[in-house]
Structure formats: C-alpha cells, structure tokens
Amino acid sequence: MTKKTTLEYRMMQEHNRLKIPDSKLISGSLSGKYPISMDGGKTTIFISDKSKEAETRERYQLQRDSRLNFFVKKPKT
C-alpha cells in the first residue's frame, strides 16, 4: 500500500465517522438502559426497551439451555 492510498483511506474513515450516530459512538454507555438480573443476580443484561423484558428473559433462557445441552454427555444408543 502506498502512502497516498493510506492517506486517502484515513480520510475516508474520518468522513464515514461523521455519518455514524452519536449513540453508537458512545461505547459502554448505560444511560437510557434498563438492567435485567438473570441467574439469581449472576448475570445482568441492559436493554433499551423496558417492554421487551419478558422476551429478553425467554431468549436468554433458551440460549442458556441450548448451550448446556451441547456439553451434556448423551447416552449411546
């Protein structure tokens, strides 16, 4: 890669950064998010829409169950 193309690439990245919404640039921000405790307080998930709490809990439980079933030894038939 030559110097000229590297400079052009950097300028292109800066231009694209201006198009990204501010909410996505704030990494790790919890403002405006609601905490949901799972597994008796071992896991905390933050969601932006409080009305989707039940859906999030159900989805988390399904993912957790599928991961546990993958590691359980199955009897040979």
NORMO-V326850 format. One record per pair of residues at least 12 apart in sequence whose C-alpha atoms are under 7 Angstrom apart, sorted by the first residue. I is the first residue (numbers start at 1). J is the second residue. If there is no record, write none. Layout:
BEGIN
I	J
I	J
END
This chain:
BEGIN
32	48
33	46
33	47
33	48
34	46
34	47
34	48
34	50
35	47
END
